[in-house]
Amino acid sequence: METEILPFLKQDEWALAAVPQKNGSDTAIFQKAARHTELKIAPPKSPEEPGYLNHKVALRHRDWDSDFLQSFEHAPFDHPMLKEAEELLRCWPEMYAQCGEILKEFNPVFIKGIEDRKDHTGSNSHQPKGTLGSMWATVHNPVLLAQAIVHETAHNKLFSLGQHFETPGPLFNNRPDELYDSPVRLDIPRPMPAVFHGVYAFTHVLALDRKMFQKAKAEYRGFILGLLHHNALRIKKGLQWVESCAQLTTAGRAFMRSFLPWAHGEVEKALQESRVASRNYQEGPIALIGLTPESRKRTIDRLVQETGRAVVQLDNIKWEVWAQSSVVQKKQLDQYGSPELMKAFTESGKFHPQQYLSNWLARGVFNLLEYEFLKLQLASYAIQKYPNAILDFGHDNALLEQDEFLARLQQLFRETNTRVIYTRPLASVEDSIERLKENSVSAEHLRKALELPAYRTLGVEVVVC
C-alpha cells in the first residue's frame, strides 16, 4: 500500500521543492508544509536578539540535552568565524536566502579542549530531535561551518515535508527494516529514507562547494578542492543506491524527476572542476574490495581492458609477506623456543608459509589485533610494491574491525590516490546475504562484512553484481 502523501501539496510542488529555486518559490512550499508539522518550530528572532544570516536567524545559547555540554561549550555570538562562514554562504545567493528563511535559531559551539583552534578540519552539527528550524554547529572552520548550515537546512526542508530518517513517507514505500549502505553515515547500514536524507543534504553541500571554489578567497580554495572531490564521489555512490533501490510514492517520483538530474549534474561538474584544478594529481593503484568474486572478476577483466594494468591477487602474495612480519616471527619464536630452531624451521623448506600460517589462523594463534595488523601490513606492501597494478583484496583482506586500523588503511588509500572499488549486490543487507550464501563464504562472515563499516568506509565506487 502506498504511503499517504501530504494532501495540501500539489504534484508540481513536490517537483519544485526538490531543487533550490533562484526565485525562492521552493522556500514558500517548505513554509506551507511546515504549518502542518507536528515538530516543535523554534520561535522567530525577536528584535532585541542578536541575528545571523542577514539578521533573520536568532543566535541563541541552548542546552539541548544532558550530554550536549559534556562535549561542547557555547561560542560567543561575535566569533569571527561566524562572519567568515556567512561570507562564504553568500557565494550561493539563493541558498543563503533560503537558510535565513528555513532556520529560526542557531547555536554556535566549540569542541571542548580545542576552543582556540582556528584550523580544525573537523565539523559537528545537528538539528535537535523533535524540532524544526533549530541547529547547532561548531565554529572552528568557516568553510565547514558554511557547509553545516546548508546541510542542516536541507534536512529541515525534508523534515518540513514530513520525510524523516526512519519512516517511509511521504517519498518512499521501502520498509523500515530494509537496510542499505549510506554514503554519509558509514558506521551502520540505514533505511532508505535515511540514506536519501544524506544524499539530499550533501548534494546541497556539494553545490555550495562548487560555488565557494569558484568565488571564495584564494586561502580557502585548496581546502575546498579536497572537499569538492570527496563529496562528489560519495554523492555519486549514494545516488546509485537511491536510483536502484528506492521504492517511490507518487510524490516521490515527482520529487526525484527534479532532484536526480540536478544531483547528477552537480556531481559531474564537481568532478570535472576537481580534475582540471588538480594538475599535479598522480593516479595510484586500483583496489578491489568486497564479497562477490564473480563481480570482482568481471570488473578486473574490464579494468585490464581499459587500463592495460597488471593484476595482483593479495591472497597469492600474503603468505610470503606475512612470513617476514615481526608479528609472525615473534609467534615462531614462541612456537619453537629459540632463534636457532626458528631459523632451522624457516630454512628447511619443508613448509611453505601458506601451510603453517593458514593452520595458525585456523587454530586461532593470532588474536584479532595481530591479524588485522597483518592485513594492514599486506595492504601497505602491495600498494608500495605495485603502485600501478589492479590489487584484488579478496573477500577478507580489507575487512578491518578495529577503528584505528580502518582509519589507517583509509588514510593509506587516500595518500596514495588509490581508487577503491567495492563490489557487492546492490540490495539490502538481508537480500544480499540470501544472494551470496551459495558462495564458499559463511553467512556469519557475510553479515559481518555487510554490517561492519569497513567496506562502505573504504569503497569510493560501488560495482554491483
C-alpha positions as CSV (number, residue, x, y, z in Angstrom):
1,M,0.0,0.0,0.0
2,E,1.4,3.4,-1.0
3,T,2.3,5.8,1.8
4,E,-0.2,8.6,2.2
5,I,1.2,12.0,1.0
6,L,0.5,15.5,2.2
7,P,-2.9,16.5,0.7
8,F,-2.1,20.2,0.8
9,L,0.8,19.9,-1.7
10,K,0.2,19.6,-5.4
11,Q,2.3,17.3,-7.7
12,D,4.1,20.2,-9.3
13,E,5.0,21.5,-5.8
14,W,6.8,18.3,-5.0
15,A,8.9,18.6,-8.1
16,L,9.6,22.3,-7.5
17,A,10.6,21.7,-3.9
18,A,13.3,19.1,-4.9
19,V,15.8,21.7,-6.2
20,P,16.7,25.2,-4.8
21,Q,15.0,27.8,-7.0
22,K,16.5,31.2,-7.8
23,N,13.2,33.0,-7.2
24,G,12.6,31.3,-3.8
25,S,9.4,29.6,-4.9
26,D,10.5,26.3,-3.2
27,T,11.0,28.1,0.1
28,A,7.3,29.1,0.1
29,I,6.5,25.4,-0.4
30,F,8.5,24.4,2.7
31,Q,6.9,27.1,4.7
32,K,3.5,26.0,3.6
33,A,4.3,22.4,4.6
34,A,5.8,23.4,7.9
35,R,2.4,24.9,9.0
36,H,1.2,21.3,9.2
37,T,4.1,19.8,11.0
38,E,4.0,18.1,14.4
39,L,7.6,19.1,15.1
40,K,8.3,21.9,17.6
41,I,9.1,25.0,15.5
42,A,11.7,27.3,17.0
43,P,10.4,30.8,17.8
44,P,11.4,33.5,15.3
45,K,14.0,36.1,16.2
46,S,12.9,38.9,18.4
47,P,14.1,42.5,17.7
48,E,16.4,42.5,20.8
49,E,18.2,39.2,20.0
50,P,21.5,39.1,18.1
51,G,20.9,37.9,14.5
52,Y,22.7,35.9,11.8
53,L,22.2,35.3,8.1
54,N,21.2,38.8,7.2
55,H,19.9,39.2,10.8
56,K,17.0,36.8,10.1
57,V,18.1,33.9,12.3
58,A,18.3,34.3,16.1
59,L,21.7,33.5,17.7
60,R,20.9,31.6,20.9
61,H,22.6,29.5,23.5
62,R,20.7,26.4,24.5
63,D,21.4,23.3,26.5
64,W,19.9,20.8,24.1
65,D,20.2,17.6,26.2
66,S,22.1,16.3,29.2
67,D,25.1,15.1,27.1
68,F,25.4,18.2,24.9
69,L,27.7,20.3,27.1
70,Q,29.9,17.4,28.0
71,S,31.5,17.5,24.6
72,F,30.8,21.2,23.5
73,E,30.7,24.6,25.0
74,H,28.9,27.7,23.7
75,A,30.9,30.0,21.4
76,P,30.4,33.8,21.5
77,F,28.0,35.3,19.1
78,D,30.7,37.7,17.8
79,H,33.1,34.9,17.0
80,P,35.0,35.9,13.7
81,M,34.3,32.5,12.1
82,L,30.6,33.3,12.0
83,K,31.2,36.3,9.8
84,E,33.6,34.3,7.6
85,A,31.1,31.5,7.1
86,E,28.4,33.9,6.2
87,E,30.5,35.5,3.5
88,L,31.1,32.0,2.1
89,L,27.4,31.3,2.1
90,R,26.8,34.4,0.0
91,C,28.7,32.6,-2.8
92,W,25.3,30.8,-3.4
93,P,22.8,33.7,-3.1
94,E,19.5,31.7,-3.4
95,M,20.7,29.2,-0.8
96,Y,21.9,31.9,1.5
97,A,18.4,33.5,1.4
98,Q,16.7,30.1,1.9
99,C,18.8,29.3,5.0
100,G,17.7,32.6,6.5
101,E,14.0,31.7,5.9
102,I,14.1,28.0,6.9
103,L,16.3,28.3,10.0
104,K,14.9,30.2,13.1
105,E,17.8,29.8,15.6
106,F,21.5,28.9,15.5
107,N,23.6,27.9,18.5
108,P,27.4,28.3,17.8
109,V,29.6,26.0,19.8
110,F,33.2,24.9,20.3
111,I,34.5,21.4,20.7
112,K,35.8,21.3,24.3
113,G,39.6,21.3,24.5
114,I,40.2,23.0,21.2
115,E,38.4,26.2,21.7
116,D,41.2,28.3,20.3
117,R,41.9,26.1,17.2
118,K,41.3,28.1,14.0
119,D,42.5,25.3,11.7
120,H,40.5,22.4,12.9
121,T,39.4,20.3,9.9
122,G,36.5,18.5,11.6
123,S,32.9,19.7,12.0
124,N,29.9,18.8,14.2
125,S,26.4,20.0,13.6
126,H,22.9,18.7,14.4
127,Q,19.2,19.5,14.5
128,P,17.9,18.7,18.0
129,K,15.3,15.9,17.9
130,G,11.7,16.9,17.5
131,T,12.5,20.4,16.4
132,L,12.2,22.3,13.1
133,G,14.3,25.4,12.3
134,S,16.9,24.8,15.1
135,M,20.5,23.8,14.7
136,W,23.9,24.0,16.4
137,A,27.3,23.7,14.8
138,T,31.0,24.1,15.6
139,V,32.6,27.3,14.5
140,H,36.3,26.3,14.3
141,N,36.5,26.3,10.5
142,P,34.4,28.8,8.4
143,V,34.3,26.5,5.3
144,L,32.9,23.6,7.3
145,L,30.5,25.9,9.2
146,A,29.1,27.2,5.9
147,Q,28.7,23.5,4.8
148,A,27.0,22.6,8.1
149,I,24.4,25.4,7.8
150,V,23.5,24.3,4.3
151,H,23.5,20.7,5.3
152,E,21.1,21.2,8.3
153,T,18.9,23.5,6.2
154,A,18.5,20.7,3.7
155,H,17.5,18.2,6.4
156,N,15.0,20.8,7.7
157,K,13.5,21.1,4.2
158,L,12.8,17.3,4.1
159,F,11.5,17.3,7.7
160,S,9.1,20.1,6.9
161,L,7.7,17.9,4.2
162,G,7.2,15.1,6.7
163,Q,10.2,13.0,5.4
164,H,12.1,11.7,8.4
165,F,15.0,9.3,8.7
166,E,13.2,6.1,9.7
167,T,9.6,6.4,8.4
168,P,8.9,5.7,4.7
169,G,6.5,8.5,3.7
170,P,5.8,10.8,2.0
171,L,8.5,10.0,-0.6
172,F,9.2,6.2,-0.1
173,N,7.4,2.9,0.3
174,N,10.6,1.0,1.4
175,R,10.1,-1.0,4.7
176,P,12.0,0.4,7.7
177,D,13.8,-2.9,8.2
178,E,15.3,-2.8,4.7
179,L,18.8,-1.5,5.4
180,Y,21.3,-0.1,2.8
181,D,24.7,1.4,2.7
182,S,24.7,5.2,3.3
183,P,27.4,7.3,1.6
184,V,27.4,9.6,4.6
185,R,26.7,7.5,7.8
186,L,29.4,4.9,7.4
187,D,29.2,3.1,10.7
188,I,25.9,1.3,10.1
189,P,23.5,0.4,7.2
190,R,20.4,2.6,7.3
191,P,16.8,2.6,6.0
192,M,16.3,4.1,2.5
193,P,14.8,7.4,3.8
194,A,17.9,8.0,6.0
195,V,20.2,7.1,3.0
196,F,18.3,9.7,0.9
197,H,18.5,12.3,3.7
198,G,22.3,12.0,3.5
199,V,22.3,12.2,-0.3
200,Y,20.0,15.1,-0.4
201,A,21.8,17.1,2.3
202,F,25.2,16.5,0.8
203,T,24.1,17.4,-2.7
204,H,23.3,20.8,-1.3
205,V,26.8,20.8,0.3
206,L,28.4,19.8,-3.0
207,A,26.6,22.6,-4.8
208,L,27.9,25.0,-2.1
209,D,31.4,23.6,-2.5
210,R,31.4,24.4,-6.2
211,K,30.2,27.9,-5.6
212,M,32.8,28.5,-2.9
213,F,35.6,27.1,-5.0
214,Q,34.7,29.5,-7.8
215,K,34.2,32.6,-5.7
216,A,35.9,32.2,-2.3
217,K,39.2,33.8,-1.2
218,A,42.3,32.1,-2.5
219,E,43.3,31.0,1.0
220,Y,40.3,28.6,1.1
221,R,40.5,27.1,-2.4
222,G,42.9,24.3,-1.7
223,F,40.9,23.0,1.2
224,I,37.6,23.4,-0.7
225,L,39.1,21.5,-3.7
226,G,39.6,18.4,-1.5
227,L,36.1,18.6,-0.1
228,L,34.7,19.1,-3.7
229,H,36.2,15.8,-4.9
230,H,35.4,13.8,-1.8
231,N,31.7,14.9,-1.6
232,A,31.2,14.4,-5.4
233,L,32.4,10.7,-5.1
234,R,30.2,9.9,-2.1
235,I,27.1,11.5,-3.6
236,K,27.8,9.6,-6.8
237,K,27.8,6.4,-4.8
238,G,24.7,7.3,-2.8
239,L,22.7,8.2,-6.0
240,Q,23.3,4.6,-7.2
241,W,21.6,3.2,-4.1
242,V,18.7,5.6,-4.4
243,E,18.1,5.0,-8.1
244,S,18.3,1.2,-7.8
245,C,16.6,0.5,-4.5
246,A,14.2,3.3,-3.6
247,Q,10.5,2.4,-3.9
248,L,8.9,5.7,-4.6
249,T,5.4,7.1,-3.9
250,T,3.6,9.3,-6.4
251,A,5.1,12.3,-4.6
252,G,8.5,10.6,-4.5
253,R,8.5,10.1,-8.3
254,A,7.7,13.8,-8.9
255,F,10.4,14.8,-6.4
256,M,13.0,12.6,-7.9
257,R,12.3,13.7,-11.5
258,S,13.7,17.1,-10.5
259,F,16.2,16.1,-7.9
260,L,18.1,13.3,-9.7
261,P,19.2,15.3,-12.8
262,W,20.3,18.2,-10.5
263,A,22.3,15.9,-8.3
264,H,24.0,14.1,-11.2
265,G,24.8,17.4,-12.8
266,E,26.4,18.7,-9.6
267,V,28.5,15.5,-9.3
268,E,29.7,15.7,-12.9
269,K,30.5,19.4,-12.7
270,A,32.4,18.9,-9.4
271,L,34.5,16.0,-10.7
272,Q,35.3,17.9,-13.8
273,E,36.4,21.0,-11.9
274,S,38.4,19.0,-9.5
275,R,40.2,17.2,-12.3
276,V,41.1,20.5,-14.0
277,A,42.3,22.1,-10.8
278,S,44.4,19.1,-9.7
279,R,47.1,19.3,-12.3
280,N,49.7,17.5,-10.3
281,Y,47.4,14.6,-9.4
282,Q,49.3,11.2,-9.7
283,E,46.9,8.3,-10.0
284,G,47.7,5.3,-7.8
285,P,46.7,1.7,-7.9
286,I,43.2,0.3,-8.2
287,A,42.0,-1.7,-5.2
288,L,39.0,-4.1,-5.4
289,I,37.3,-5.0,-2.2
290,G,34.1,-6.8,-1.4
291,L,32.3,-10.1,-1.3
292,T,31.4,-11.0,-4.8
293,P,34.2,-13.0,-6.6
294,E,32.2,-13.2,-9.9
295,S,31.6,-9.4,-9.9
296,R,35.3,-8.7,-9.0
297,K,36.5,-10.9,-11.8
298,R,34.2,-9.2,-14.4
299,T,35.4,-5.8,-13.0
300,I,39.0,-6.9,-13.2
301,D,38.6,-8.0,-16.8
302,R,37.0,-4.7,-17.7
303,L,39.7,-2.7,-15.9
304,V,42.5,-4.7,-17.6
305,Q,41.0,-4.0,-20.9
306,E,40.5,-0.3,-20.2
307,T,43.9,0.4,-18.4
308,G,46.3,-2.4,-19.5
309,R,47.4,-2.8,-15.9
310,A,48.7,-6.0,-14.3
311,V,46.6,-7.8,-11.7
312,V,47.9,-8.8,-8.3
313,Q,45.9,-11.1,-6.1
314,L,46.6,-10.3,-2.5
315,D,45.6,-13.9,-1.5
316,N,48.6,-15.1,-3.5
317,I,51.2,-12.9,-2.0
318,K,50.1,-12.5,1.6
319,W,51.7,-15.6,3.0
320,E,55.2,-14.6,1.9
321,V,54.6,-11.0,3.1
322,W,53.3,-12.1,6.4
323,A,56.2,-14.6,6.9
324,Q,58.5,-11.6,7.1
325,S,56.4,-9.7,9.6
326,S,57.6,-9.2,13.1
327,V,54.3,-10.4,14.4
328,V,54.8,-13.8,12.7
329,Q,58.5,-14.0,13.7
330,K,57.6,-13.5,17.3
331,K,55.0,-16.2,17.1
332,Q,57.6,-18.5,15.5
333,L,59.9,-17.8,18.4
334,D,57.1,-18.6,20.9
335,Q,56.4,-21.8,19.0
336,Y,59.9,-23.1,18.6
337,G,61.6,-21.7,21.8
338,S,64.8,-20.4,20.3
339,P,66.1,-18.4,17.4
340,E,68.2,-21.4,16.3
341,L,65.2,-23.7,16.0
342,M,63.2,-21.0,14.3
343,K,65.9,-20.4,11.8
344,A,66.2,-24.1,11.1
345,F,62.5,-24.4,10.5
346,T,62.3,-21.5,8.1
347,E,65.3,-22.6,6.2
348,S,64.3,-26.2,5.9
349,G,62.0,-25.5,3.1
350,K,59.7,-28.3,4.3
351,F,56.7,-26.0,4.8
352,H,55.5,-23.1,2.6
353,P,54.4,-20.1,4.7
354,Q,50.8,-20.7,3.5
355,Q,50.8,-24.1,5.1
356,Y,51.7,-23.1,8.6
357,L,50.2,-19.7,8.6
358,S,46.8,-20.9,7.4
359,N,47.0,-23.6,10.1
360,W,47.8,-20.9,12.7
361,L,44.8,-18.8,11.5
362,A,42.5,-21.8,11.8
363,R,43.8,-22.6,15.3
364,G,43.4,-19.0,16.5
365,V,47.2,-18.4,17.1
366,F,46.7,-14.8,16.1
367,N,44.4,-12.6,18.1
368,L,42.2,-10.0,16.3
369,L,44.7,-7.1,16.7
370,E,47.6,-9.2,15.4
371,Y,45.5,-10.5,12.4
372,E,44.3,-7.0,11.4
373,F,47.8,-5.6,11.8
374,L,49.0,-8.3,9.3
375,K,46.2,-7.2,6.9
376,L,47.3,-3.6,7.2
377,Q,50.9,-4.5,6.5
378,L,49.8,-6.5,3.5
379,A,47.9,-3.5,2.0
380,S,50.9,-1.2,2.6
381,Y,53.3,-3.7,1.0
382,A,51.1,-4.2,-2.1
383,I,50.5,-0.5,-2.7
384,Q,54.2,0.3,-2.4
385,K,55.4,-2.7,-4.4
386,Y,52.7,-2.5,-7.2
387,P,51.7,1.2,-7.5
388,N,50.3,0.8,-11.0
389,A,48.5,-2.5,-10.6
390,I,45.0,-3.7,-10.0
391,L,45.0,-5.1,-6.5
392,D,42.4,-7.7,-5.8
393,F,42.0,-7.7,-2.0
394,G,39.8,-10.8,-2.0
395,H,36.8,-11.2,0.4
396,D,38.7,-10.6,3.6
397,N,42.0,-8.7,3.4
398,A,40.4,-5.2,3.7
399,L,37.8,-6.2,6.3
400,L,39.0,-4.5,9.4
401,E,37.1,-4.3,12.7
402,Q,39.5,-2.0,14.6
403,D,38.6,1.6,14.1
404,E,42.3,2.7,14.4
405,F,43.4,0.2,11.7
406,L,40.5,1.1,9.4
407,A,41.3,4.8,9.7
408,R,45.0,4.0,8.9
409,L,44.0,2.0,5.8
410,Q,41.6,4.7,4.6
411,Q,44.4,7.2,5.1
412,L,46.8,5.0,3.1
413,F,44.4,4.7,0.2
414,R,43.9,8.5,0.3
415,E,47.6,9.4,0.5
416,T,48.5,7.1,-2.4
417,N,45.4,8.1,-4.6
418,T,44.3,4.5,-4.6
419,R,41.0,4.1,-6.5
420,V,38.9,1.8,-4.3
421,I,36.1,-0.1,-5.9
422,Y,33.6,-2.0,-3.7
423,T,31.9,-4.9,-5.4
424,R,28.6,-6.1,-3.8
425,P,25.0,-6.8,-4.5
426,L,23.0,-3.5,-4.7
427,A,20.4,-4.6,-2.2
428,S,19.5,-4.6,1.4
429,V,21.7,-6.5,3.9
430,E,19.3,-9.4,4.3
431,D,18.7,-9.8,0.5
432,S,22.5,-9.6,-0.1
433,I,23.1,-12.4,2.3
434,E,20.5,-14.5,0.6
435,R,22.0,-13.9,-2.8
436,L,25.6,-14.6,-1.7
437,K,25.1,-17.6,0.6
438,E,25.8,-20.0,-2.2
439,N,29.4,-18.8,-2.3
440,S,32.0,-20.5,-0.1
441,V,31.9,-17.6,2.4
442,S,29.9,-18.4,5.6
443,A,26.7,-16.5,6.3
444,E,28.3,-15.2,9.5
445,H,31.2,-13.7,7.6
446,L,28.8,-12.2,5.0
447,R,26.8,-10.5,7.7
448,K,29.9,-9.2,9.4
449,A,31.2,-7.8,6.1
450,L,27.9,-6.1,5.2
451,E,27.2,-4.7,8.7
452,L,30.7,-3.5,9.7
453,P,31.7,-0.1,8.4
454,A,34.9,-1.3,6.7
455,Y,33.8,-1.8,3.1
456,R,31.4,1.1,3.0
457,T,34.0,3.4,4.6
458,L,36.8,2.3,2.2
459,G,34.8,2.0,-1.1
460,V,34.8,5.1,-3.1
461,E,33.0,3.5,-6.0
462,V,30.4,0.6,-6.0
463,V,30.2,-2.0,-8.7
464,V,27.2,-4.3,-8.3
465,C,26.7,-8.0,-9.2
